[in-house]
Amino acid sequence: MQVSVEATTKLERRMTITVPVNTLDDAFDKRIAKLAKTVKANGYRPGKTPIEYVRQRYSDTARQEALSEVIQSSLYAAMNQEKLNPAGVPVVEPKNILPGEPLEFIATFEIFPTVDAAHFDLKSIEKQTAKITDSDVENALNRLRQRDIKWHPVDRPAAEKDQVVIDFRGSIDGTVFAGGEAHDFPIIIGSRSMIPGFEEGLIGLSVGAEKVLQVTFPENYHAKEFAGKAAEFAVTVHKVSEPQLPALDEAAIKKLGVKSGKLEDLTAEIRKNLDRELDRIVNAKLKNKVFDHLLEQNPLDIPKAMIEREGKRIHDELHPHHAGKDHGHSAAEMAAFDAPAKRNVALGLLVAQLIKQHQLVVDKARVTEYIAHLSSLYENPTEVATWYEKNQQAMSEVEMQVLEEQVIEKLLENVQVTDNMLTYNELIAG
């Protein structure tokens, strides 16, 4: 077998493979001999059919199977010989498959990028952080109460935060458009669930009032046929209600999961959860900053096949009901996942190199601590911890998270980390 390799780009390889005539002939003869043992023909017992009959009857099928087998085996052998590791499925293009002549074909593929060393040089980095205040706890408590909000009809003009039930009919240039009409439609003023100007136009209206709202669809509106266009909405108000938050009595507090029913225990639990979420956000933001610098200092060419695979994985993670199925998306739609996919793949390669470079080994004690932390978020922590211990894939993911934390710590060993104190709301909004 003869092999020649051409580097068409940094990662793409064009491999030409020439296979001797006898290799394909031998594979063909073996296929015919195998068929002869099972083929049934009139007048002959199974396995006794003349080889010439089998050759004449099944020649085309056997030759195609032999060709496929030889191409696959010789391609695998050629890659081993040349020490090439394809990042995706090679595209095979036969050059010569004439009878009595050597088989020649071309395989085009991308190889995995080589990362010989990962560099990281940084003098200082800013770490965004915050402290949970009583106001943050109160806001979180109010958000919990919002889940059981009750709406009470009022005999007054609508105001901010009121719920208004209306009929509306939208038109553009005097023509009613599809989807622009609804009856008994509830809207909370200030929820920003409608286009700009719509909710504001309802303020001051009482039950029975009619009004034509003049609004403009945003330029980035999801339905492109409406984007940037002026519209009129004729509205009729049927009901105005004001919100009433549930009382924080013992029954309500128990309903929120606090067995004692005491307000101080509820606020303590809220503060604990906010502190936990704060730690997660602070660490995630710092990690992303470190990784941004790592990527900037170590630019990599990433194979298209790896980007596509990771893009599909991200898509399936966002749309789990589509996992493993044909997404039905155009190439342009899937291209939206290219940037995060490329980032993930590049970081995976660099982190793997850093683990090797610094001879890092996963800290088992931290893995146990990490699982205990995750388990504490559930009603039965022991069952959750046992599930992780028995689920190899889940355990591997946890170990990788811990290793990433160890990599971050290693990279920041000689970097001055400066805290930038924000409010909790500023931190989660940024």
C-alpha positions in Angstrom: 0.0 0.0 0.0 1.3 3.4 -1.0 0.3 6.6 1.0 1.0 10.2 0.4 -0.3 13.1 2.5 -0.8 16.7 1.5 -1.5 19.5 4.1 -4.0 21.7 2.3 -4.5 23.9 5.4 -3.2 24.0 8.9 -5.6 21.2 9.9 -6.9 19.7 6.7 -5.1 16.7 5.2 -5.6 15.2 1.7 -4.4 11.6 1.8 -3.9 9.6 -1.4 -3.9 5.8 -0.9 -3.0 3.2 -3.5 -3.9 -0.4 -2.7 -2.4 -3.3 -4.7 -4.7 -5.2 -7.1 -4.5 -8.5 -5.2 -5.8 -6.9 -2.0 -9.1 -6.0 -3.6 -9.2 -9.4 -5.5 -8.6 -11.3 -2.3 -11.3 -9.4 -0.5 -13.7 -10.1 -3.4 -12.9 -13.9 -3.4 -13.5 -14.1 0.3 -16.9 -12.4 -0.1 -17.8 -14.9 -2.9 -16.7 -17.9 -0.8 -18.7 -16.7 2.2 -21.8 -16.2 0.1 -21.4 -19.7 -1.4 -21.9 -21.2 2.0 -25.3 -19.7 2.5 -26.7 -19.1 -1.0 -29.7 -21.4 -2.0 -30.1 -22.4 -5.6 -32.5 -24.8 -7.3 -31.0 -28.3 -7.5 -28.2 -27.7 -4.9 -28.0 -28.3 -1.2 -27.2 -25.2 0.9 -23.4 -24.7 0.8 -23.0 -26.8 -2.3 -23.9 -24.1 -4.9 -21.1 -24.0 -7.5 -18.7 -21.0 -7.0 -19.1 -19.9 -10.6 -22.9 -19.6 -10.2 -22.4 -17.5 -7.0 -19.7 -15.4 -8.8 -22.0 -14.7 -11.8 -25.2 -14.1 -9.7 -23.7 -12.0 -6.8 -20.6 -10.5 -8.4 -21.7 -6.8 -8.2 -22.9 -7.1 -4.6 -19.7 -8.9 -3.5 -17.4 -6.4 -5.4 -19.1 -3.4 -3.7 -18.9 -5.0 -0.3 -15.2 -5.9 -0.9 -14.5 -2.3 -2.1 -16.1 -0.8 1.0 -14.2 -3.2 3.3 -10.8 -2.5 1.6 -11.2 1.3 1.6 -12.1 1.2 5.3 -9.3 -1.1 6.4 -6.6 0.6 4.2 -7.7 4.1 5.3 -7.5 3.0 9.0 -4.0 1.4 8.3 -2.8 4.5 6.5 -3.8 6.9 9.3 -2.0 4.7 11.8 1.0 4.6 9.5 1.1 8.4 9.2 0.2 8.9 12.8 -2.8 11.1 11.9 -5.9 11.5 14.2 -8.9 12.6 12.2 -11.3 15.1 14.0 -14.2 14.0 11.9 -15.4 11.4 9.3 -13.1 11.5 6.3 -14.6 12.3 2.9 -13.5 9.5 0.5 -13.2 10.1 -3.2 -12.2 7.1 -5.4 -9.8 7.9 -8.2 -9.3 4.5 -9.8 -11.4 1.4 -9.3 -10.9 -0.3 -12.7 -10.7 -4.1 -12.8 -7.2 -5.4 -12.9 -5.7 -2.1 -11.7 -4.6 -0.9 -8.3 -7.3 0.7 -6.2 -6.6 4.4 -5.7 -8.7 6.8 -3.6 -8.4 10.1 -1.8 -9.5 10.8 1.8 -9.9 14.4 3.0 -10.2 15.2 6.7 -9.2 17.5 9.4 -6.9 16.5 12.2 -7.0 17.4 15.9 -4.9 20.6 16.6 -1.7 20.0 18.5 -1.3 22.0 21.8 2.3 21.7 22.8 2.1 24.2 25.6 -0.5 26.6 27.0 0.7 30.1 28.0 -0.8 32.4 30.6 0.8 35.7 31.6 -1.2 38.1 33.7 -0.2 40.5 36.4 -3.6 41.4 37.8 -7.3 40.7 37.4 -10.4 42.2 38.7 -12.9 40.0 40.6 -16.4 41.3 40.8 -18.1 40.5 44.1 -20.8 41.6 46.4 -22.3 41.2 49.9 -25.9 40.1 50.6 -27.8 42.9 52.3 -31.1 43.0 54.2 -32.6 44.7 51.2 -31.5 41.8 48.9 -33.2 39.3 51.3 -36.4 41.4 51.4 -36.5 41.6 47.6 -36.1 37.9 47.3 -38.8 37.4 49.9 -41.1 39.6 47.9 -40.4 37.6 44.7 -41.4 34.5 46.6 -44.7 36.1 47.7 -45.3 37.2 44.1 -45.9 33.5 43.2 -49.2 33.6 45.2 -50.2 37.1 44.3 -54.0 37.7 44.3 -55.7 40.2 42.0 -58.5 42.3 43.5 -60.8 44.3 41.2 -60.8 48.1 41.8 -63.1 50.9 40.8 -60.4 53.4 39.8 -58.2 54.2 36.8 -55.4 51.7 36.0 -51.9 52.4 37.5 -48.5 50.9 37.4 -48.4 47.2 38.5 -52.1 46.8 38.1 -53.5 44.0 36.0 -55.8 45.2 33.2 -58.1 42.8 31.2 -58.7 44.2 27.7 -59.8 43.6 24.2 -57.4 44.9 21.5 -57.3 45.0 17.8 -54.1 46.0 16.0 -53.7 47.5 12.5 -50.9 48.8 10.3 -51.8 51.4 7.7 -55.5 50.8 8.4 -55.3 47.0 7.9 -55.8 44.6 10.7 -52.8 42.2 10.9 -52.7 38.5 11.8 -52.2 37.9 15.5 -53.0 41.5 16.3 -56.4 40.8 17.9 -57.4 39.3 21.3 -60.3 39.3 23.8 -60.2 39.3 27.6 -56.5 39.6 27.5 -54.8 40.2 30.9 -51.8 42.5 31.0 -49.8 43.6 34.0 -48.7 47.2 33.5 -45.0 47.5 33.9 -44.3 43.8 33.0 -42.9 44.8 29.6 -44.6 41.9 28.0 -46.0 44.1 25.3 -44.2 46.3 22.8 -43.0 49.7 24.1 -45.8 52.2 24.7 -48.6 49.7 24.9 -48.7 49.2 28.6 -47.9 52.8 29.3 -50.9 53.8 27.2 -53.2 51.8 29.6 -52.4 53.9 32.6 -55.3 56.1 33.6 -58.0 54.1 31.9 -61.0 52.8 33.8 -63.4 49.9 33.2 -65.4 50.6 30.0 -62.8 53.0 28.6 -61.8 52.9 24.9 -58.6 54.2 23.5 -56.5 53.9 20.3 -52.8 53.4 21.2 -50.2 54.7 18.8 -47.1 52.5 19.1 -44.1 51.4 17.0 -42.7 47.9 16.8 -39.0 47.7 17.8 -36.4 47.4 15.0 -35.3 44.1 16.4 -38.8 42.7 16.7 -38.9 38.9 16.2 -41.5 39.0 13.4 -39.5 40.9 10.8 -42.6 41.9 8.8 -43.6 44.2 11.7 -40.1 45.4 12.7 -39.9 49.2 12.9 -43.4 49.8 11.7 -46.0 52.1 13.3 -49.2 50.5 14.4 -52.5 51.4 16.1 -54.2 49.3 18.7 -57.9 49.9 19.6 -58.4 48.8 23.2 -61.4 48.4 25.4 -60.9 48.0 29.2 -63.0 45.3 30.9 -61.4 45.0 34.3 -58.8 46.7 36.5 -57.3 44.8 39.4 -54.6 45.7 42.0 -52.1 43.1 43.4 -52.3 41.9 46.9 -49.4 39.9 48.3 -50.2 37.0 50.6 -49.7 37.5 54.3 -46.5 36.1 55.8 -48.3 34.1 58.4 -47.3 30.7 59.7 -49.3 28.8 57.1 -47.8 30.8 54.2 -44.3 30.4 55.5 -44.8 26.6 55.9 -46.1 26.6 52.3 -42.7 28.1 51.2 -40.9 25.0 52.7 -40.0 26.3 56.2 -41.3 23.7 58.6 -41.2 25.9 61.7 -43.4 28.5 60.1 -41.3 31.3 61.6 -40.4 34.4 59.5 -36.8 34.5 60.9 -36.2 31.0 59.7 -37.5 31.8 56.3 -35.3 34.9 56.0 -32.3 32.9 57.2 -32.9 30.3 54.5 -33.3 33.0 51.9 -30.0 34.6 52.9 -28.3 31.2 52.8 -29.5 30.6 49.3 -28.5 34.1 48.2 -25.0 33.6 49.6 -24.7 30.3 47.8 -25.9 31.9 44.5 -23.5 34.8 45.1 -20.5 32.5 45.4 -21.6 30.6 42.2 -21.9 33.9 40.2 -18.6 35.4 41.6 -16.7 32.2 40.8 -18.3 31.9 37.3 -17.5 35.5 36.4 -13.9 35.2 37.5 -13.5 31.8 35.7 -14.8 33.3 32.5 -12.4 36.3 32.7 -9.5 33.9 33.3 -10.6 31.8 30.3 -11.0 34.9 28.1 -7.3 35.7 28.8 -6.3 32.1 28.2 -8.0 32.0 24.8 -6.5 35.4 23.9 -3.0 34.3 24.7 -3.4 30.9 23.0 -5.2 31.2 19.7 -6.1 27.8 18.1 -7.4 26.7 14.8 -10.4 24.4 15.5 -11.6 21.7 13.1 -15.1 22.4 11.6 -16.2 18.9 12.6 -15.5 19.6 16.3 -17.3 22.9 16.1 -20.3 21.2 14.5 -20.4 18.4 17.1 -20.2 20.9 20.0 -22.8 23.2 18.4 -25.2 20.3 18.2 -24.5 19.4 21.9 -25.2 23.0 23.0 -28.4 23.0 20.9 -29.6 19.7 22.5 -28.8 21.1 26.0 -31.0 24.1 25.3 -33.7 22.0 23.6 -33.5 18.6 25.3 -36.7 17.4 23.5 -34.7 17.6 20.3 -31.7 15.6 21.6 -30.6 12.9 19.1 -33.1 14.0 16.5 -32.9 15.9 13.2 -33.2 19.5 14.4 -34.8 20.7 11.2 -32.7 23.9 11.4 -31.0 25.5 8.4 -27.2 25.8 8.3 -27.6 29.5 9.1 -29.6 28.8 12.2 -27.1 26.2 13.5 -24.3 28.7 12.7 -25.5 30.7 15.7 -24.0 28.0 17.9 -20.6 28.2 16.2 -19.0 30.9 18.4 -19.8 29.3 21.8 -19.0 25.9 20.3 -15.6 27.1 19.2 -14.9 28.6 22.6 -15.9 25.4 24.4 -13.7 23.2 22.2 -10.7 25.5 22.4 -11.0 25.7 26.2 -11.3 22.0 26.4 -8.0 21.5 24.5 -6.2 24.2 26.5 -7.5 23.0 29.9 -6.5 19.4 29.0 -3.0 20.7 28.1 -2.7 22.7 31.4 -3.7 19.6 33.4 -1.0 17.7 31.7 1.5 20.6 31.8 1.1 21.1 35.6 0.6 17.4 36.3 -2.7 18.1 38.0 -4.7 15.2 39.6 -8.3 15.6 40.6 -8.6 16.3 44.3 -10.9 13.5 45.6 -11.7 15.5 48.8 -12.9 18.4 46.7 -15.0 16.0 44.6 -16.7 14.7 47.8 -17.3 18.3 49.0 -18.7 19.4 45.6 -21.1 16.5 45.6 -22.2 17.3 49.1 -22.8 20.8 48.1 -24.9 19.8 45.1 -26.8 17.2 47.2 -27.7 19.8 49.9 -29.9 21.5 47.4 -32.3 18.6 47.3 -34.8 17.3 49.9 -33.0 14.0 50.3 -29.2 14.7 50.1 -28.1 11.2 50.9 -30.0 9.7 47.9 -28.6 12.3 45.5 -25.0 11.7 46.8 -25.5 8.0 46.3 -26.8 8.6 42.7 -23.6 10.6 41.9 -21.4 7.8 43.3 -23.1 5.2 41.1 -23.4 7.3 37.9 -20.0 7.2 36.2 -20.9 9.9 33.7 -22.2 12.3 36.4 -19.2 11.6 38.5 -16.8 12.3 35.6 -18.5 15.6 35.0 -18.1 16.6 38.6 -14.4 15.6 38.5 -13.9 17.7 35.4 -15.5 20.7 37.2 -13.2 20.2 40.1 -10.2 19.9 37.8 -11.2 23.2 36.1 -11.2 24.9 39.5 -7.8 23.5 40.2 -6.6 24.8 36.8 -8.0 28.3 37.6 -6.2 28.3 40.9 -2.9 27.3 39.3 -3.3 30.1 36.7 -4.0 32.7 39.4 -1.1 31.6 41.7 1.0 34.6 40.7 -1.7 37.0 39.7 -2.9 39.9 41.9 -6.7 39.5 42.3 -8.4 42.8 43.1 -12.0 42.8 44.4 -14.5 45.1 42.7 -17.4 45.4 45.2 -20.8 45.7 43.6 -24.4 45.4 44.8 -26.0 42.0 44.3 -28.3 43.4 41.6 -25.4 45.0 39.8 -23.5 41.7 39.9 -26.3 39.5 38.5 -27.2 42.1 35.9 -23.7 42.4 34.5 
